[in-house]
Amino acid sequence: MSIDLGAGCGGHWLRNSKPPFTLIVIVLGLAACGADPAAPTNDVSAVKEDLTKLQGTNGLIRMPESSSLANGSVHGTYLAARLLDTSFPAVASERTRGELERVLKSAEADLITQLKALVALKRSGSSSWASYGSIIEQGTAALPATVTFANLSGYIDLVDVLVQLEPNARLARLETFDADPGVEHLLSGALMALSNSMYFSNSEEVRSMFPAVQSALPQLIGSSRGKGLNYFRALTAMTNASRSGLGSNDFDKTAEELRTLKGCKEFPSLYRMEPDKASPCSLSISAAMIAVPGAYDFGENK
């Protein structure tokens, strides 16, 4: 499934075949905007090896920063499925599929967790995912008609997972809100909206919202204060922000910087959020980096 992200880098372009997701809806936008650097050697085997190291005793994938835990999580498994895509069945065991189905049948699991489990089960190669249509129906029914600042984060969390199971899910309209780039939570909300503009029925309008935040994007991206969450959100926001003044050279430079974040202790194929090579890797960042030019080469093995 391809998702139209709309105007960016001077034209209309498509996001990578994996639909975006919340933290990480964040760097996917660089995919078609960057240069085409020399590709690294094929990474499929290395990623499979690292994810196999992260498999917990319950068959689910652990997060790298929590790799000392015995059991993996639905969220970690979901991210692994998004990272490997069609190669995910190679690291999904019968125990993995059984645990995912247990979560899908549990009355205690929340809707987002069950939707993530269903995406992972589908990508594991199991045909039984089709038996859980009622969960998709619950997700569709939970979509609001209108999104405001108050329910923005919850909406993105839901629709981001749901579109992988129901590509024609009804999109909500975003109502604009005041966003002062000097106020952290308002800045985060505006960047989240811009980064995920394709998830709103008024997507073209959203790309012109928050002019003060758009004007601040060059400074946010060029800041030397570290690579916090808003930095990563700003990366995709800049590809959807018609008033930012940023262009292809900015995208190329950012993609090059992101590629330097590859590798951490024990997991050489995954990516870090921080420049410090001693910092832990992140499955969220790694799954998003698949769309950055030169970050991964899954070649013919994919």
One Martini backbone bead per residue (centre of mass of N, CA, C, O) as a GRO file, in nm:
protein
  302
    1MET     BB    1   0.095   0.036   0.024
    2SER     BB    2   0.032   0.368  -0.072
    3ILE     BB    3   0.099   0.704   0.048
    4ASP     BB    4  -0.006   1.023   0.008
    5LEU     BB    5   0.182   1.317   0.101
    6GLY     BB    6   0.217   1.510  -0.111
    7ALA     BB    7   0.359   1.797  -0.109
    8GLY     BB    8   0.713   1.767  -0.181
    9CYS     BB    9   1.007   1.872  -0.300
   10GLY     BB   10   0.827   2.016  -0.537
   11GLY     BB   11   0.614   1.770  -0.511
   12HIS     BB   12   0.471   1.470  -0.575
   13TRP     BB   13   0.461   1.192  -0.336
   14LEU     BB   14   0.569   0.876  -0.199
   15ARG     BB   15   0.551   0.657   0.029
   16ASN     BB   16   0.646   0.402   0.154
   17SER     BB   17   0.486   0.091   0.167
   18LYS     BB   18   0.490   0.178   0.454
   19PRO     BB   19   0.311   0.291   0.678
   20PRO     BB   20   0.293   0.516   0.908
   21PHE     BB   21   0.420   0.619   1.243
   22THR     BB   22   0.432   0.806   1.493
   23LEU     BB   23   0.720   0.858   1.560
   24ILE     BB   24   0.759   0.765   1.256
   25VAL     BB   25   0.647   0.934   1.067
   26ILE     BB   26   0.910   1.117   1.070
   27VAL     BB   27   1.136   1.001   0.842
   28LEU     BB   28   0.989   0.900   0.582
   29GLY     BB   29   0.976   1.169   0.403
   30LEU     BB   30   1.278   1.136   0.276
   31ALA     BB   31   1.272   0.925   0.049
   32ALA     BB   32   1.218   1.126  -0.220
   33CYS     BB   33   1.427   1.377  -0.136
   34GLY     BB   34   1.683   1.245  -0.165
   35ALA     BB   35   1.941   1.110  -0.253
   36ASP     BB   36   2.147   0.848  -0.436
   37PRO     BB   37   2.329   0.665  -0.274
   38ALA     BB   38   2.528   0.435  -0.200
   39ALA     BB   39   2.462   0.124  -0.134
   40PRO     BB   40   2.458  -0.103   0.083
   41THR     BB   41   2.475  -0.386   0.184
   42ASN     BB   42   2.287  -0.633   0.239
   43ASP     BB   43   2.053  -0.632   0.537
   44VAL     BB   44   1.871  -0.874   0.605
   45SER     BB   45   2.048  -1.066   0.776
   46ALA     BB   46   2.125  -0.858   0.998
   47VAL     BB   47   1.837  -0.798   1.094
   48LYS     BB   48   1.754  -1.083   1.163
   49GLU     BB   49   1.972  -1.127   1.377
   50ASP     BB   50   1.888  -0.896   1.569
   51LEU     BB   51   1.589  -0.989   1.610
   52THR     BB   52   1.659  -1.266   1.725
   53LYS     BB   53   1.796  -1.152   1.982
   54LEU     BB   54   1.502  -1.009   2.064
   55GLN     BB   55   1.372  -1.267   2.132
   56GLY     BB   56   1.154  -1.388   2.341
   57THR     BB   57   1.013  -1.639   2.530
   58ASN     BB   58   0.718  -1.558   2.390
   59GLY     BB   59   0.812  -1.466   2.075
   60LEU     BB   60   0.859  -1.178   2.116
   61ILE     BB   61   0.976  -0.854   2.068
   62ARG     BB   62   1.223  -0.667   2.187
   63MET     BB   63   1.352  -0.390   2.303
   64PRO     BB   64   1.669  -0.278   2.308
   65GLU     BB   65   1.632  -0.109   2.587
   66SER     BB   66   1.485  -0.413   2.690
   67SER     BB   67   1.676  -0.681   2.652
   68SER     BB   68   1.671  -0.799   2.959
   69LEU     BB   69   1.412  -0.908   2.910
   70ALA     BB   70   1.232  -1.195   2.859
   71ASN     BB   71   0.996  -1.047   2.722
   72GLY     BB   72   0.809  -0.947   2.478
   73SER     BB   73   0.620  -0.734   2.252
   74VAL     BB   74   0.387  -0.611   2.050
   75HIS     BB   75   0.534  -0.352   1.967
   76GLY     BB   76   0.804  -0.481   1.884
   77THR     BB   77   0.678  -0.672   1.670
   78TYR     BB   78   0.550  -0.455   1.496
   79LEU     BB   79   0.818  -0.312   1.421
   80ALA     BB   80   0.953  -0.559   1.294
   81ALA     BB   81   0.739  -0.595   1.071
   82ARG     BB   82   0.794  -0.315   0.940
   83LEU     BB   83   1.093  -0.356   0.878
   84LEU     BB   84   1.074  -0.646   0.715
   85ASP     BB   85   0.804  -0.735   0.621
   86THR     BB   86   0.833  -0.994   0.399
   87SER     BB   87   1.070  -1.106   0.611
   88PHE     BB   88   0.927  -1.169   0.888
   89PRO     BB   89   0.870  -1.483   0.889
   90ALA     BB   90   1.175  -1.558   0.966
   91VAL     BB   91   1.113  -1.441   1.287
   92ALA     BB   92   0.837  -1.603   1.300
   93SER     BB   93   0.702  -1.806   1.513
   94GLU     BB   94   0.472  -2.003   1.654
   95ARG     BB   95   0.489  -1.849   1.919
   96THR     BB   96   0.433  -1.574   1.804
   97ARG     BB   97   0.152  -1.636   1.683
   98GLY     BB   98   0.024  -1.739   1.946
   99GLU     BB   99   0.057  -1.473   2.110
  100LEU     BB  100  -0.102  -1.290   1.921
  101GLU     BB  101  -0.370  -1.449   1.950
  102ARG     BB  102  -0.402  -1.412   2.249
  103VAL     BB  103  -0.437  -1.105   2.234
  104LEU     BB  104  -0.685  -1.107   2.037
  105LYS     BB  105  -0.861  -1.277   2.268
  106SER     BB  106  -0.835  -1.059   2.473
  107ALA     BB  107  -1.021  -0.860   2.706
  108GLU     BB  108  -0.765  -0.672   2.813
  109ALA     BB  109  -0.692  -0.563   2.550
  110ASP     BB  110  -0.634  -0.306   2.367
  111LEU     BB  111  -0.695  -0.184   2.058
  112ILE     BB  112  -0.409  -0.105   1.964
  113THR     BB  113  -0.276  -0.373   2.040
  114GLN     BB  114  -0.455  -0.551   1.855
  115LEU     BB  115  -0.381  -0.414   1.589
  116LYS     BB  116  -0.079  -0.474   1.605
  117ALA     BB  117  -0.109  -0.780   1.622
  118LEU     BB  118  -0.250  -0.806   1.346
  119VAL     BB  119  -0.025  -0.698   1.170
  120ALA     BB  120   0.187  -0.908   1.259
  121LEU     BB  121   0.027  -1.159   1.176
  122LYS     BB  122   0.003  -1.092   0.879
  123ARG     BB  123   0.326  -1.064   0.835
  124SER     BB  124   0.388  -1.371   0.927
  125GLY     BB  125   0.179  -1.552   0.726
  126SER     BB  126  -0.089  -1.570   0.854
  127SER     BB  127  -0.435  -1.649   0.784
  128SER     BB  128  -0.587  -1.581   1.066
  129TRP     BB  129  -0.627  -1.270   1.055
  130ALA     BB  130  -0.914  -1.283   0.903
  131SER     BB  131  -1.075  -1.359   1.186
  132TYR     BB  132  -1.041  -1.029   1.296
  133GLY     BB  133  -1.257  -0.813   1.185
  134SER     BB  134  -1.378  -0.687   1.448
  135ILE     BB  135  -1.129  -0.512   1.515
  136ILE     BB  136  -1.144  -0.332   1.268
  137GLU     BB  137  -1.429  -0.227   1.328
  138GLN     BB  138  -1.356  -0.089   1.594
  139GLY     BB  139  -1.152   0.108   1.474
  140THR     BB  140  -1.343   0.249   1.276
  141ALA     BB  141  -1.553   0.341   1.496
  142ALA     BB  142  -1.327   0.523   1.659
  143LEU     BB  143  -1.332   0.732   1.455
  144PRO     BB  144  -1.332   1.054   1.413
  145ALA     BB  145  -1.448   1.342   1.247
  146THR     BB  146  -1.278   1.523   1.451
  147VAL     BB  147  -0.974   1.713   1.505
  148THR     BB  148  -0.788   1.809   1.783
  149PHE     BB  149  -0.559   1.870   2.011
  150ALA     BB  150  -0.684   1.669   2.224
  151ASN     BB  151  -0.705   1.408   1.990
  152LEU     BB  152  -0.451   1.377   1.808
  153SER     BB  153  -0.274   1.143   1.920
  154GLY     BB  154  -0.496   0.921   1.923
  155TYR     BB  155  -0.557   0.930   1.622
  156ILE     BB  156  -0.278   0.859   1.510
  157ASP     BB  157  -0.247   0.588   1.653
  158LEU     BB  158  -0.491   0.460   1.508
  159VAL     BB  159  -0.467   0.521   1.196
  160ASP     BB  160  -0.179   0.412   1.150
  161VAL     BB  161  -0.270   0.110   1.193
  162LEU     BB  162  -0.540   0.078   1.037
  163VAL     BB  163  -0.436   0.125   0.733
  164GLN     BB  164  -0.298  -0.167   0.723
  165LEU     BB  165  -0.601  -0.307   0.721
  166GLU     BB  166  -0.764  -0.025   0.618
  167PRO     BB  167  -0.710   0.179   0.355
  168ASN     BB  168  -1.029   0.306   0.361
  169ALA     BB  169  -1.029   0.475   0.591
  170ARG     BB  170  -1.171   0.721   0.761
  171LEU     BB  171  -1.104   1.056   0.757
  172ALA     BB  172  -1.027   1.329   0.938
  173ARG     BB  173  -1.070   1.655   1.052
  174LEU     BB  174  -0.866   1.935   1.098
  175GLU     BB  175  -0.843   2.162   1.352
  176THR     BB  176  -0.715   2.441   1.414
  177PHE     BB  177  -0.433   2.566   1.613
  178ASP     BB  178  -0.249   2.712   1.835
  179ALA     BB  179   0.120   2.751   1.762
  180ASP     BB  180   0.384   2.786   1.967
  181PRO     BB  181   0.724   2.729   1.927
  182GLY     BB  182   0.780   2.798   2.252
  183VAL     BB  183   0.569   2.560   2.306
  184GLU     BB  184   0.611   2.238   2.337
  185HIS     BB  185   0.318   2.107   2.306
  186LEU     BB  186   0.242   2.277   2.053
  187LEU     BB  187   0.473   2.199   1.873
  188SER     BB  188   0.420   1.894   1.874
  189GLY     BB  189   0.136   1.909   1.748
  190ALA     BB  190   0.214   2.048   1.480
  191LEU     BB  191   0.422   1.835   1.387
  192MET     BB  192   0.227   1.598   1.388
  193ALA     BB  193   0.032   1.712   1.177
  194LEU     BB  194   0.236   1.757   0.946
  195SER     BB  195   0.355   1.461   0.941
  196ASN     BB  196   0.019   1.363   0.912
  197SER     BB  197  -0.152   1.494   0.673
  198MET     BB  198  -0.255   1.225   0.520
  199TYR     BB  199  -0.475   1.174   0.778
  200PHE     BB  200  -0.648   1.402   0.638
  201SER     BB  201  -0.912   1.533   0.460
  202ASN     BB  202  -0.745   1.830   0.487
  203SER     BB  203  -0.437   1.815   0.388
  204GLU     BB  204  -0.379   2.076   0.234
  205GLU     BB  205  -0.448   2.264   0.470
  206VAL     BB  206  -0.243   2.155   0.677
  207ARG     BB  207   0.022   2.243   0.512
  208SER     BB  208  -0.065   2.563   0.598
  209MET     BB  209  -0.032   2.542   0.881
  210PHE     BB  210   0.152   2.683   1.118
  211PRO     BB  211   0.352   2.929   1.037
  212ALA     BB  212   0.548   2.958   1.282
  213VAL     BB  213   0.653   2.667   1.270
  214GLN     BB  214   0.752   2.665   0.979
  215SER     BB  215   0.962   2.898   1.024
  216ALA     BB  216   1.121   2.712   1.250
  217LEU     BB  217   1.240   2.457   1.106
  218PRO     BB  218   1.535   2.527   1.035
  219GLN     BB  219   1.618   2.553   1.337
  220LEU     BB  220   1.534   2.271   1.436
  221ILE     BB  221   1.719   2.109   1.234
  222GLY     BB  222   1.995   2.288   1.310
  223SER     BB  223   2.018   2.196   1.585
  224SER     BB  224   2.263   2.116   1.862
  225ARG     BB  225   2.070   1.988   2.112
  226GLY     BB  226   1.973   1.739   1.973
  227LYS     BB  227   1.764   1.430   1.913
  228GLY     BB  228   1.471   1.476   1.957
  229LEU     BB  229   1.148   1.428   1.886
  230ASN     BB  230   1.107   1.705   1.736
  231TYR     BB  231   1.326   1.661   1.531
  232PHE     BB  232   1.193   1.417   1.386
  233ARG     BB  233   0.928   1.557   1.322
  234ALA     BB  234   1.056   1.786   1.146
  235LEU     BB  235   1.148   1.616   0.904
  236THR     BB  236   0.858   1.562   0.793
  237ALA     BB  237   0.734   1.840   0.812
  238MET     BB  238   0.915   1.970   0.587
  239THR     BB  239   0.772   1.801   0.347
  240ASN     BB  240   0.468   1.942   0.432
  241ALA     BB  241   0.578   2.249   0.434
  242SER     BB  242   0.496   2.527   0.240
  243ARG     BB  243   0.646   2.759   0.453
  244SER     BB  244   0.962   2.683   0.517
  245GLY     BB  245   1.194   2.701   0.270
  246LEU     BB  246   1.264   2.415   0.204
  247GLY     BB  247   1.484   2.180   0.037
  248SER     BB  248   1.670   1.935  -0.114
  249ASN     BB  249   1.935   1.998   0.039
  250ASP     BB  250   1.814   1.955   0.320
  251PHE     BB  251   1.736   1.656   0.279
  252ASP     BB  252   2.015   1.545   0.211
  253LYS     BB  253   2.160   1.628   0.473
  254THR     BB  254   1.971   1.478   0.670
  255ALA     BB  255   2.007   1.190   0.559
  256GLU     BB  256   2.312   1.179   0.613
  257GLU     BB  257   2.293   1.213   0.922
  258LEU     BB  258   2.112   0.964   0.980
  259ARG     BB  259   2.316   0.741   0.879
  260THR     BB  260   2.512   0.785   1.140
  261LEU     BB  261   2.300   0.614   1.346
  262LYS     BB  262   2.429   0.343   1.298
  263GLY     BB  263   2.453   0.151   1.555
  264CYS     BB  264   2.509  -0.074   1.836
  265LYS     BB  265   2.521  -0.252   2.090
  266GLU     BB  266   2.464  -0.575   1.936
  267PHE     BB  267   2.314  -0.374   1.692
  268PRO     BB  268   2.438  -0.294   1.380
  269SER     BB  269   2.149  -0.257   1.205
  270LEU     BB  270   2.058  -0.039   1.389
  271TYR     BB  271   1.910   0.259   1.529
  272ARG     BB  272   1.963   0.572   1.662
  273MET     BB  273   1.880   0.880   1.822
  274GLU     BB  274   2.177   0.920   1.902
  275PRO     BB  275   2.508   0.998   1.835
  276ASP     BB  276   2.586   0.820   2.054
  277LYS     BB  277   2.723   0.498   2.036
  278ALA     BB  278   2.625   0.418   2.341
  279SER     BB  279   2.350   0.429   2.261
  280PRO     BB  280   2.054   0.308   2.205
  281CYS     BB  281   1.851   0.145   2.020
  282SER     BB  282   1.568   0.179   1.780
  283LEU     BB  283   1.289   0.048   1.637
  284SER     BB  284   1.143   0.300   1.545
  285ILE     BB  285   1.374   0.425   1.384
  286SER     BB  286   1.442   0.179   1.207
  287ALA     BB  287   1.163   0.157   1.064
  288ALA     BB  288   1.185   0.447   0.939
  289MET     BB  289   1.471   0.423   0.786
  290ILE     BB  290   1.382   0.259   0.533
  291ALA     BB  291   1.316   0.548   0.370
  292VAL     BB  292   1.607   0.626   0.372
  293PRO     BB  293   1.852   0.692   0.179
  294GLY     BB  294   2.082   0.424   0.242
  295ALA     BB  295   2.002   0.281   0.516
  296TYR     BB  296   1.884   0.041   0.337
  297ASP     BB  297   1.935  -0.298   0.192
  298PHE     BB  298   1.700  -0.546   0.064
  299GLY     BB  299   1.669  -0.618  -0.210
  300GLU     BB  300   1.607  -0.946  -0.321
  301ASN     BB  301   1.542  -1.057  -0.022
  302LYS     BB  302   1.257  -0.904   0.034
   0.00000   0.00000   0.00000
